[in-house]
Amino acid sequence: MSKTALITGVTGQDGSYLSELLLSKGYTVHGLVRRSSSFNTERIDHIYQGPQESGRSYVLHHADLSDGVALVNLLRDIQPDEVYNLGAQSHVRVSFDAPLYTGDVTGLGALRLLEAVRASGIDTRIYQASSSEMFGSTPPPQNEQTPFHPRSPYGAAKVFAYWATVNYREAYDMYAVNGILFNHESPRRGETFVTRKITRAVARIKAGLQSELYLGNLDAVRDWGYAPEYVDAMWRMLQQDEPTDYVVATGVEASVRQFLEAAFGHAGLDWREYVRHDAKYERPSEVDALIGDASKARDRLGWKPEVLVEDLARIMVDADIRQVEDALAGASVRIDR
């Protein structure tokens, strides 16, 4: 018997890679999509199956983490074996501009989903997408025992969602886990996130379409991994006998400046000729360094990263260069893998 999974945030970077992974393992995958007047499914268009197709293994539903009743009804109808909560307002800088919305969707949204699972009475395993931003100003390296000290509304909302997941696991004996994922990127990363903003600018500058790139703090240090590898860790967490929480990270640190050097250097460019500072991209309270210790995931899940930051920068630059070339040639733009 094949398994059934439900993914919130299915149209995002992680949702698209996780969809591919689960489909490759024979799952029937249901995804939640927020209603929009414009199409927002480009990352999953290549695996989309229309409602007229028979025997579909990939089904999309219009729903939102702000609507608990809809979540209960969907869970009862779908009866998923696994639920992956990837839905969130996930941009840290934007969370300072929209703190209430971020708290509602990123924090309370996770609680609504947990309560919907409890209220629907289904037997399922739940993955909650937690974040390294929960650690905030706590010095690295950070692991599962590191205290949280979030420095943004996003980080605070994720801490709420984390403890809600732990509480429902302990109070109702649910199989619910937190994956504390450090920064993970890919060619499918949103264009406003700093790594993709950089690699997209590299491609456009090389093509003569852009002359400057404005960024905020170049000294922030992060642990950057490759998103397709990180969704594999998500799946592994839900295959264990007992639920527990895991940090997923590479353990390799790099500043934004170092990522700039790797990305621009791969295209034969000197970043210093193009990058300008704009204070509006800085956070009111900065997180200096996030570097993860994923020893537990390595030992218990058999998971380890293969793509590290310099290879990641090259993968993303090459993909953005191809995308710009396709656009200039009049071809349909694709989201590379």
VENDALIN-V303131 format. One record per pair of residues at least 24 apart in sequence whose C-alpha atoms are under 6 Angstrom apart, sorted by sequence separation. I is the first residue (numbers start at 1). J is the second residue. D is the distance in Angstrom with one decimal. If there is no record, write none. Layout:
((I	J	D) (I	J	D))
This chain:
((3	27	4.9) (4	28	4.7) (5	29	5.0) (6	30	4.7) (7	31	4.8) (8	32	4.9) (2	27	5.6) (4	29	5.9) (6	31	5.7) (134	159	5.7) (16	43	6.0) (35	62	6.0) (16	44	5.6) (29	57	6.0) (30	58	5.9) (32	60	6.0) (33	61	5.9) (34	62	5.7) (130	158	6.0) (28	57	4.4) (29	58	4.9) (30	59	4.7) (31	60	4.7) (32	61	5.0) (33	62	4.9) (34	63	5.7) (223	252	5.6) (11	41	5.5) (30	60	5.7) (32	62	5.8) (33	63	5.9) (34	64	5.7) (223	253	4.9) (32	63	5.6) (222	253	5.6) (222	254	5.6) (221	254	5.4) (221	255	4.1) (220	255	5.4) (219	255	5.6) (220	256	6.0) (218	256	4.8) (218	257	5.1) (183	223	6.0) (184	224	5.3) (251	291	5.7) (183	224	4.9) (184	225	4.4) (185	226	5.2) (186	227	5.9) (251	292	5.1) (82	124	5.4) (84	126	6.0) (85	127	6.0) (184	226	5.1) (185	227	5.2) (251	293	5.7) (66	109	5.9) (81	124	4.8) (82	125	4.7) (83	126	4.7) (84	127	4.7) (85	128	5.1) (86	129	5.5) (184	227	4.9) (249	292	5.1) (65	109	4.8) (68	112	5.5) (72	116	4.7) (76	120	5.8) (82	126	5.9) (71	116	6.0) (249	294	5.5) (248	294	5.3) (247	294	5.2) (72	120	5.6) (130	178	5.8) (132	180	5.9) (262	310	6.0) (127	176	6.0) (130	179	5.4) (131	180	4.8) (132	181	5.9) (107	157	4.4) (125	175	4.9) (126	176	4.5) (127	177	5.2) (128	178	4.9) (129	179	5.5) (130	180	4.6) (131	181	5.2) (132	182	4.9) (263	313	5.2) (106	157	5.8) (107	158	5.8) (110	161	5.6) (125	176	5.9) (246	297	6.0) (107	160	5.7) (99	153	5.6) (103	157	5.2) (107	161	5.0) (250	305	5.9) (95	153	5.6) (95	154	5.5) (213	274	6.0) (214	275	5.8) (216	277	5.7) (92	154	5.6) (202	264	6.0) (212	274	4.8) (213	275	4.7) (214	276	4.7) (215	277	5.2) (216	278	5.5) (212	275	5.9) (213	276	5.9) (214	277	5.4) (215	278	5.8) (216	279	5.7) (214	278	5.8) (216	281	4.6) (217	282	6.0) (177	243	5.7) (179	245	5.9) (180	246	5.9) (181	247	5.9) (216	282	4.9) (177	244	5.4) (178	245	4.7) (179	246	5.2) (180	247	4.6) (181	248	4.8) (182	249	5.4) (222	289	5.8) (175	243	5.5) (177	245	5.3) (220	288	5.0) (221	289	4.5) (222	290	5.0) (223	291	5.1) (5	80	5.1) (4	80	4.9) (5	81	5.8) (7	83	6.0) (4	81	5.3) (5	82	4.7) (6	83	4.8) (7	84	4.8) (8	85	5.1) (9	86	4.9) (5	83	5.7) (8	86	5.3) (9	87	3.8) (8	87	4.9) (225	308	5.9) (224	309	5.8) (203	320	5.7) (199	317	4.9) (203	321	4.7) (200	320	5.5) (187	316	5.0) (151	285	5.9) (187	336	6.0) (137	287	5.7) (141	291	5.1) (142	292	4.9) (143	293	5.1) (136	287	5.4) (140	291	5.5) (141	292	5.4) (142	293	5.8) (13	188	5.4) (13	189	5.7) (93	283	5.9) (17	228	5.8) (18	231	5.5))
